[in-house]
Amino acid sequence: MSTRYEELAVLESRFLEVFNNADVDGIMKFFTDDAVYGEVHGKVRSDCAAIRKSFEGLFSGQFGVVRFEPVDTVIDEAQGKVMSSWKLHLTMDDERVALEGLDLLYFRGDKIYKKLTYGKAKAPLYVAT
């Protein structure tokens, strides 16, 4: 494995760790100033203040303890991309649930400039016309 591959693996692992510690300040240190975040429901946030607000909502307590369990990771060292699939454990409607999804993380050096999140749902969020 190359040095870049190992760097990306460590960055992704540290990123997951700060998420599981609900450390919004730590999370934000991973993002470039011009980062873009595509949320699981399709909203795109394209500045750090909006990205922070999204994560603050996730960790506000309304979902109980939020915990990401890693499932699989694929690293494209040449492109600086990491695909990380996970199970998200949280509380919805007073019930503990686990949702499945993945993040596509695009790195520039040791910072994320794009994070795209995708998830599975029991029912479609909307029907395309």
C-alpha positions as CSV (number, residue, x, y, z in Angstrom):
1,M,0.0,0.0,0.0
2,S,1.2,3.5,-0.8
3,T,1.7,6.2,1.8
4,R,-1.3,8.2,0.4
5,Y,-3.5,5.1,0.8
6,E,-2.5,4.8,4.4
7,E,-2.9,8.6,5.0
8,L,-6.5,8.5,3.6
9,A,-7.3,5.4,5.7
10,V,-6.1,7.2,8.9
11,L,-8.0,10.4,7.9
12,E,-11.2,8.5,7.4
13,S,-10.8,6.6,10.7
14,R,-10.2,9.9,12.6
15,F,-13.1,11.5,10.9
16,L,-15.4,8.7,12.0
17,E,-14.0,9.0,15.5
18,V,-14.8,12.6,15.9
19,F,-18.3,11.9,14.6
20,N,-18.8,9.2,17.2
21,N,-17.7,11.7,19.8
22,A,-20.3,14.2,18.6
23,D,-17.4,16.7,18.3
24,V,-18.7,19.3,15.9
25,D,-15.6,21.5,16.3
26,G,-13.4,18.4,15.5
27,I,-15.6,17.5,12.5
28,M,-15.3,21.0,11.1
29,K,-11.5,20.9,11.3
30,F,-11.6,18.3,8.6
31,F,-13.3,20.5,6.0
32,T,-11.7,23.0,3.6
33,D,-13.1,26.6,3.7
34,D,-14.8,26.0,0.3
35,A,-16.2,22.5,1.2
36,V,-19.5,21.2,-0.1
37,Y,-21.7,18.8,1.8
38,G,-24.5,16.8,0.1
39,E,-26.8,15.6,2.9
40,V,-28.6,12.3,2.9
41,H,-32.0,14.0,2.0
42,G,-30.5,15.9,-1.0
43,K,-29.9,19.3,0.5
44,V,-26.5,20.7,-0.5
45,R,-24.6,22.9,1.9
46,S,-21.8,24.9,0.4
47,D,-20.2,26.9,3.2
48,C,-18.7,25.9,6.5
49,A,-21.4,27.8,8.6
50,A,-24.2,25.8,6.9
51,I,-22.2,22.5,7.2
52,R,-21.7,23.2,10.9
53,K,-25.4,23.9,11.4
54,S,-26.3,20.6,9.8
55,F,-24.0,18.6,12.1
56,E,-25.1,20.6,15.2
57,G,-28.7,19.5,14.3
58,L,-27.6,15.8,14.1
59,F,-25.9,16.0,17.5
60,S,-28.5,18.2,19.2
61,G,-29.8,15.4,21.4
62,Q,-33.0,14.9,19.4
63,F,-31.7,11.6,18.0
64,G,-30.3,10.4,21.3
65,V,-26.7,9.0,21.1
66,V,-25.7,9.0,17.4
67,R,-23.2,6.3,16.5
68,F,-21.7,5.3,13.2
69,E,-20.6,1.7,12.9
70,P,-18.2,1.2,9.9
71,V,-19.0,-1.5,7.5
72,D,-16.7,-1.2,4.5
73,T,-14.2,1.3,3.2
74,V,-12.9,1.7,-0.4
75,I,-10.0,4.1,-1.1
76,D,-9.0,5.6,-4.4
77,E,-5.6,7.0,-3.5
78,A,-5.0,8.4,-7.0
79,Q,-8.1,10.5,-6.8
80,G,-8.0,11.2,-3.1
81,K,-11.5,9.7,-2.6
82,V,-12.8,7.4,0.2
83,M,-16.1,5.5,0.1
84,S,-17.1,4.6,3.6
85,S,-20.3,2.6,4.2
86,W,-21.8,2.5,7.7
87,K,-24.7,1.7,10.0
88,L,-26.0,4.7,11.8
89,H,-27.5,4.0,15.2
90,L,-29.8,6.6,16.6
91,T,-33.3,7.2,18.1
92,M,-36.2,8.2,15.8
93,D,-39.8,8.5,17.2
94,D,-38.6,7.2,20.6
95,E,-37.3,4.0,19.0
96,R,-33.6,2.9,18.5
97,V,-33.0,2.3,14.8
98,A,-30.1,1.5,12.6
99,L,-29.9,3.1,9.1
100,E,-27.5,2.0,6.4
101,G,-25.7,4.5,4.2
102,L,-22.4,5.6,2.8
103,D,-20.2,8.7,2.5
104,L,-18.1,9.7,-0.4
105,L,-15.3,11.8,0.9
106,Y,-13.1,13.8,-1.5
107,F,-9.8,14.9,0.0
108,R,-7.5,17.8,-0.9
109,G,-4.4,17.0,1.1
110,D,-5.7,16.2,4.6
111,K,-9.0,18.1,4.3
112,I,-12.4,17.2,2.9
113,Y,-13.6,19.5,0.1
114,K,-16.7,17.4,-0.7
115,K,-18.8,15.0,1.4
116,L,-21.7,13.3,-0.3
117,T,-23.9,11.2,1.9
118,Y,-26.4,8.5,0.7
119,G,-28.7,6.3,2.7
120,K,-31.2,3.5,2.4
121,A,-34.8,4.1,3.3
122,K,-37.8,1.9,3.9
123,A,-39.9,4.1,1.6
124,P,-38.9,6.7,-1.0
125,L,-38.6,10.2,0.3
126,Y,-40.2,11.4,-2.9
127,V,-41.4,10.1,-6.3
128,A,-39.7,11.5,-9.4
129,T,-42.0,12.7,-12.0
